[in-house]
Amino acid sequence: MQGKVACHGAGLPKPEDQPYTKKLRDGYEISLGPARNSQGGGDECTAAIYNSAGRVVFRTTGFNVIFDENHTGQDFDGDGKPEVVFITDTGGGNHCCWAYNVISLSPKSHKLFDIDAPGAVQFEKDSQGKMVIWHRTAGPYGFTSMARAPFAEKVFRVREAKLVDATPEFCSRIFSDRNEDFRGWNIDLAPENIKVLQSTGNTGVENEEIVSAQSTGNTGVENEEIVSALLSRALQHVFCRQFDAAVSDLNFWPEANRTKMKTDFAESIKQDYPEFAARLLDTTLKKLSR
């Protein structure tokens, strides 16, 4: 991620970015730049918000820190007042560990929420001017290379200063030709491709082999685009709480290792969807006990 106002720790013993300050409304001020007491390894950059008395009311520290000018000034929580947004990298420049930090200054300063960004995050306003946040969310690992890892969309609103999952409200849009992913699923999961998957199977790449495979461009994963599309669509059905449709998709998986796939899939969603995860595990256990 890049930004005009940023501190970057990459490739330097110490960041060389110049410190930046900006006055906000109601006496608040932001400061961003290299951390004076950095020990290295993830605390090279810092940003803070100060109140009119000069006291720090918010601070974020990471390998990279960006002042998000594109979204600062927008109203996230519907109170009619603009928010401040930073983007913090706590993973040393890796894609895994960026997060948006959204801070409200009204009626007094407080953090609204952080939203991790392992995939794309998109902010938009609905027809009533309310903020909607699209969060591309990872699915189960180990069945594809990292480049083709399954993802699906979660959609959030901000209510009572908290992120609230509103994905089902947007599923008619997600499962329509308006969505590029949907159009891709229809191609990759055409009946003839499902037959190919079921007849030839899927050979996954395990953990340490993934990095080696990606570096050579040979993932060693058969039918990877089909596998990624199938798991992504099933995951999207889960996020939309269309659980029967998710099961139908998962049942397209080759029978030889379907039980393992469902177990791993259940593990990846159990925190947010415990009842459906238990349903998947129950069916796999019943199958094993026969």
C-alpha positions in Angstrom: 0.0 0.0 0.0 1.2 3.5 -0.8 0.3 6.9 0.4 1.6 10.5 0.0 1.8 10.9 3.7 3.5 7.8 5.0 6.5 6.3 6.9 8.1 3.2 5.3 10.5 1.0 7.1 11.5 -1.1 4.1 15.2 -1.6 3.4 16.5 1.0 5.8 18.1 0.7 9.2 15.8 3.6 10.1 13.1 5.2 8.1 14.2 8.3 6.3 10.7 9.7 5.8 10.3 13.3 7.1 8.0 13.7 10.1 4.6 15.0 9.2 2.0 17.0 11.2 -1.4 18.2 10.3 -4.0 20.2 12.3 -7.5 18.8 12.5 -10.7 20.4 13.8 -11.4 21.1 17.5 -7.7 21.5 18.4 -6.7 18.0 17.4 -3.4 17.4 15.5 -1.8 14.3 13.9 1.9 13.5 13.8 3.4 10.7 11.6 7.0 9.7 11.1 9.9 7.4 12.2 9.6 6.2 15.8 12.3 7.7 18.0 12.7 4.6 20.2 12.4 2.0 17.5 14.0 -1.4 18.3 13.5 -2.7 14.8 11.4 -5.6 13.6 8.1 -3.9 13.4 8.1 -0.6 15.3 10.0 1.6 12.8 7.1 4.0 12.2 4.4 5.6 14.3 1.5 8.0 14.1 -0.5 9.7 16.8 -3.4 12.0 17.4 -2.9 14.7 20.0 -5.7 16.7 21.7 -5.6 20.5 22.3 -3.7 19.9 25.5 -1.0 18.0 23.7 -1.9 14.6 25.1 -1.8 11.5 22.9 -5.3 10.2 22.5 -4.5 7.6 19.8 -1.3 5.9 18.6 -0.5 3.3 16.0 3.0 1.8 15.4 4.2 -0.6 12.7 6.8 -1.3 10.0 4.8 1.0 7.8 2.2 3.6 8.7 0.1 5.6 6.2 -2.2 8.6 6.8 -5.2 7.6 4.6 -6.1 10.9 3.0 -8.6 9.2 0.7 -10.9 8.2 3.6 -10.0 10.6 6.4 -12.8 13.2 6.5 -15.6 10.7 5.7 -18.3 9.8 8.1 -18.2 6.2 9.0 -20.5 5.9 12.0 -23.4 8.1 10.8 -23.0 10.9 13.4 -22.4 13.5 10.7 -18.8 14.1 11.9 -15.6 13.1 9.9 -13.3 10.4 11.0 -9.5 10.0 10.8 -8.0 6.9 9.1 -4.6 5.4 9.3 -3.3 2.2 7.6 -0.8 0.2 9.7 1.5 -2.7 8.7 2.6 -4.9 11.6 4.0 -7.6 9.4 7.2 -6.2 8.0 5.7 -5.4 4.6 4.0 -8.8 4.1 0.4 -8.8 2.7 -0.9 -10.5 5.7 -0.8 -7.8 8.3 -2.1 -4.5 7.1 -5.1 -2.9 8.8 -7.2 0.2 8.5 -7.5 2.1 11.8 -10.6 4.3 12.0 -10.8 6.9 14.7 -13.7 9.2 15.7 -13.0 12.6 17.3 -16.6 13.1 18.5 -17.9 13.6 21.1 -14.4 12.8 22.3 -11.7 10.9 20.6 -12.0 7.1 20.4 -11.1 4.3 18.1 -14.2 3.0 16.2 -12.6 -0.1 14.8 -9.6 -1.8 13.0 -10.3 -3.8 9.9 -7.6 -6.2 8.7 -6.8 -6.1 5.0 -5.3 -9.5 3.9 -7.4 -9.0 0.8 -9.0 -6.0 -0.7 -11.0 -3.6 1.4 -13.5 -1.3 -0.3 -15.4 1.6 1.3 -18.5 2.9 -0.4 -21.7 4.8 0.4 -25.2 3.4 0.0 -28.1 5.2 -1.5 -28.8 6.8 1.9 -25.2 8.0 2.3 -24.3 5.4 4.9 -20.9 3.8 4.9 -20.6 0.2 3.6 -17.3 -1.8 3.9 -16.5 -4.7 1.6 -13.9 -7.0 3.1 -12.4 -9.7 1.0 -11.9 -12.6 3.4 -9.7 -15.6 3.1 -11.0 -19.2 3.2 -9.4 -22.5 3.9 -5.7 -23.0 3.1 -3.8 -26.0 1.8 -5.9 -26.9 -1.3 -4.4 -24.3 -3.7 -1.2 -22.2 -3.9 -1.4 -19.0 -2.0 -1.8 -17.1 -5.3 -5.1 -18.9 -5.9 -6.3 -19.1 -2.2 -10.1 -19.0 -1.9 -11.6 -15.7 -0.9 -15.2 -14.4 -0.5 -16.8 -11.0 0.4 -18.0 -10.0 3.8 -19.9 -6.7 3.9 -20.1 -4.6 7.1 -22.0 -1.5 8.3 -21.1 0.6 11.3 -23.8 0.6 14.0 -23.4 2.0 17.5 -19.7 2.5 16.8 -19.1 -1.1 15.9 -18.7 -3.2 12.8 -21.8 -5.3 12.1 -21.9 -8.1 9.5 -24.5 -7.1 6.9 -23.4 -9.5 4.2 -26.9 -11.2 3.6 -28.2 -7.8 2.7 -25.9 -7.7 -0.3 -26.1 -11.3 -1.5 -28.5 -10.6 -4.4 -25.8 -8.3 -5.8 -22.9 -10.7 -5.0 -24.7 -13.6 -6.8 -25.4 -11.7 -9.9 -23.7 -10.7 -13.1 -22.8 -7.4 -11.5 -20.1 -9.2 -9.6 -16.9 -10.3 -11.4 -16.4 -13.2 -9.1 -19.9 -14.5 -9.9 -19.2 -14.4 -13.6 -15.9 -16.2 -13.0 -17.5 -18.9 -10.9 -20.0 -19.6 -13.7 -17.1 -20.2 -16.1 -14.8 -22.2 -13.8 -17.6 -24.3 -12.3 -19.4 -25.2 -15.5 -20.6 -28.8 -15.5 -17.8 -30.0 -17.7 -15.2 -28.6 -15.3 -16.9 -30.1 -12.3 -16.7 -33.5 -14.0 -13.0 -32.9 -14.6 -12.4 -32.2 -10.9 -14.4 -35.2 -9.8 -12.6 -37.6 -12.3 -9.0 -36.4 -11.8 -9.2 -35.0 -8.3 -7.0 -32.4 -6.6 -3.4 -32.7 -5.5 -2.7 -30.0 -2.9 0.6 -28.4 -1.9 1.5 -28.7 1.7 2.9 -25.7 3.8 6.6 -25.5 3.1 6.1 -26.8 -0.4 3.9 -23.9 -1.3 6.7 -21.3 -1.1 9.0 -23.5 -3.2 6.2 -24.2 -5.7 5.3 -20.5 -6.1 9.0 -19.5 -6.6 9.2 -21.8 -9.6 5.8 -21.0 -11.0 4.9 -24.7 -10.7 2.2 -25.0 -8.0 1.8 -28.7 -8.3 -2.0 -28.3 -7.8 -4.3 -30.0 -10.3 -7.4 -28.2 -11.4 -6.4 -25.2 -9.3 -8.7 -22.7 -10.8 -11.7 -25.0 -10.4 -10.7 -25.8 -6.8 -10.3 -22.1 -5.9 -13.6 -21.2 -7.5 -15.5 -24.0 -5.8 -14.2 -23.2 -2.3 -14.7 -19.5 -2.9 -18.3 -19.9 -3.9 -19.0 -22.3 -1.0 -17.4 -19.8 1.3 -19.6 -17.0 -0.1 -22.7 -19.1 0.4 -21.7 -19.4 4.1 -21.1 -15.7 4.5 -24.6 -15.2 2.9 -26.0 -17.8 5.4 -27.0 -20.0 2.5 -25.8 -23.1 4.2 -27.6 -25.7 2.1 -26.1 -24.2 -1.1 -22.7 -24.3 0.6 -23.1 -28.0 1.3 -24.2 -28.6 -2.3 -21.0 -27.0 -3.5 -18.8 -28.9 -1.1 -20.4 -32.1 -2.3 -18.9 -31.6 -5.7 -15.5 -32.3 -4.2 -13.9 -35.6 -5.2 -15.2 -38.2 -2.8 -11.8 -39.7 -2.1 -10.8 -36.7 0.1 -14.1 -34.9 0.6 -14.1 -35.7 4.3 -10.7 -34.1 4.9 -11.8 -31.0 2.9 -15.0 -30.6 4.8 -13.1 -30.9 8.1 -10.6 -28.2 7.1 -13.4 -26.0 5.7 -15.3 -26.3 9.0 -12.1 -25.4 11.0 -11.7 -22.3 8.9 -15.2 -20.9 9.6 -16.0 -22.3 13.1 -15.3 -19.1 15.0 -18.0 -17.1 13.1 -20.3 -19.9 12.0 -20.1 -22.6 14.8 -23.4 -24.2 14.1 -22.7 -24.7 10.4 -19.2 -25.9 11.2 -20.6 -28.4 13.6 -23.1 -29.6 10.9 -20.2 -30.2 8.5 -18.2 -32.1 11.1 -21.2 -34.1 12.2 -21.8 -35.4 8.6 -18.1 -36.3 8.2 -18.0 -38.1 11.5 -21.1 -40.1 10.5 -19.5 -41.0 7.3 -16.3 -42.2 9.0 -18.3 -44.3 11.5 -20.1 -46.3 8.8 
